Amino acid sequence: MQAPQPIPIDPHYSPQFYAELWGMSASTVVRWFQDMEGVLKLNKPAKNGRRSRVELRIPFSVAMGVYRERSRSAIE
């Protein structure tokens, strides 16, 4: 019988983290990733008549792939 294999866990970070890392606005990062597969969308319910909010958590591997792709296309 084989020992169970560890499950790789990809760390997830906020759009603000990537915005500071890449020197751009958090709203740009949100636009880039809001509809991507693998991005976690955390719903916060509405309070006191305010609209509900959705917070994103972006996997590091997904973010690096998108960043490489976008920075490569900017160079070409």
Sine and cosine of phi, psi and omega as CSV:
sin_phi,cos_phi,sin_psi,cos_psi,sin_omega,cos_omega
0.00,0.00,0.74,-0.67,-0.02,-1.00
-1.00,0.07,0.52,-0.86,0.08,-1.00
-0.94,0.33,0.57,-0.82,0.02,-1.00
-0.89,0.45,0.62,-0.79,0.01,-1.00
-0.99,0.16,0.61,-0.79,0.05,-1.00
-0.92,0.40,0.55,-0.84,0.02,-1.00
-1.00,-0.01,0.86,-0.51,0.03,-1.00
-0.94,0.35,0.75,-0.67,0.00,-1.00
-0.90,-0.44,0.85,-0.53,0.01,-1.00
-1.00,0.02,0.86,-0.51,0.00,-1.00
-0.91,0.42,0.59,-0.81,0.01,-1.00
-0.93,-0.38,0.68,-0.74,-0.02,-1.00
-0.78,-0.63,0.30,-0.95,-0.01,-1.00
-0.98,0.19,0.34,-0.94,0.10,-1.00
-0.85,0.53,-0.56,0.83,0.02,-1.00
-0.88,0.48,-0.63,0.78,0.04,-1.00
-0.85,0.52,-0.77,0.64,-0.02,-1.00
-0.93,0.36,-0.57,0.82,0.03,-1.00
-0.87,0.49,-0.70,0.72,0.02,-1.00
-0.93,0.36,-0.63,0.78,-0.01,-1.00
-0.90,0.44,-0.66,0.75,-0.10,-1.00
-0.99,-0.15,-0.06,1.00,0.03,-1.00
0.94,0.34,0.70,0.71,0.03,-1.00
-0.65,-0.76,0.05,-1.00,-0.03,-1.00
-0.98,0.17,0.47,-0.88,0.04,-1.00
-0.90,0.44,-0.54,0.84,0.00,-1.00
-0.91,0.40,-0.55,0.84,0.08,-1.00
-0.91,0.42,-0.70,0.72,0.02,-1.00
-0.89,0.46,-0.67,0.74,0.03,-1.00
-0.87,0.50,-0.71,0.70,0.01,-1.00
-0.87,0.49,-0.66,0.76,-0.01,-1.00
-0.89,0.46,-0.61,0.79,-0.21,-0.98
-0.93,-0.37,-0.10,0.99,-0.16,-0.99
-0.88,0.48,-0.47,0.88,-0.04,-1.00
-0.92,-0.38,0.24,0.97,-0.05,-1.00
-1.00,0.09,0.56,-0.83,0.06,-1.00
-0.94,0.34,0.66,-0.75,0.03,-1.00
0.99,-0.12,-0.24,0.97,0.01,-1.00
-0.99,0.12,0.77,-0.64,0.02,-1.00
-0.99,0.16,0.69,-0.72,0.05,-1.00
-0.90,-0.44,0.93,-0.38,-0.04,-1.00
-0.98,-0.19,0.90,-0.44,-0.02,-1.00
-1.00,0.07,0.73,-0.68,0.14,-0.99
-0.93,-0.36,0.83,-0.55,-0.07,-1.00
-0.90,0.43,0.42,-0.91,0.02,-1.00
-0.93,0.36,0.58,-0.81,0.05,-1.00
-0.76,-0.65,0.65,-0.76,0.10,-0.99
0.78,0.62,0.68,0.73,0.06,-1.00
0.98,0.19,0.02,1.00,0.03,-1.00
-0.99,0.13,0.34,-0.94,0.02,-1.00
-0.97,0.26,0.41,-0.91,0.03,-1.00
-0.96,0.28,0.41,-0.91,-0.03,-1.00
-0.89,-0.45,0.51,-0.86,0.09,-1.00
-0.86,-0.51,0.84,-0.54,0.06,-1.00
-0.98,-0.22,0.64,-0.77,0.02,-1.00
-0.98,-0.18,0.56,-0.83,0.19,-0.98
-0.78,-0.63,0.88,-0.48,-0.16,-0.99
-0.96,-0.27,0.82,-0.58,0.04,-1.00
-0.89,0.45,0.63,-0.78,-0.05,-1.00
-0.86,0.51,-0.68,0.73,-0.04,-1.00
-0.91,0.42,-0.63,0.78,0.04,-1.00
-0.91,0.41,-0.70,0.71,-0.02,-1.00
-0.88,0.47,-0.68,0.73,-0.02,-1.00
-0.92,0.39,-0.59,0.80,0.05,-1.00
-0.90,0.44,-0.71,0.70,0.01,-1.00
-0.92,0.40,-0.67,0.74,-0.01,-1.00
-0.89,0.45,-0.70,0.72,0.04,-1.00
-0.87,0.49,-0.70,0.72,-0.02,-1.00
-0.90,0.45,-0.72,0.70,-0.03,-1.00
-0.95,0.33,-0.60,0.80,0.00,-1.00
-0.96,0.28,-0.52,0.85,0.06,-1.00
-0.93,0.38,-0.67,0.74,-0.02,-1.00
-0.94,0.34,-0.44,0.90,0.04,-1.00
-0.95,0.30,-0.50,0.87,-0.01,-1.00
-0.97,0.24,-0.60,0.80,-0.08,-1.00
-0.95,0.31,0.00,0.00,0.00,0.00
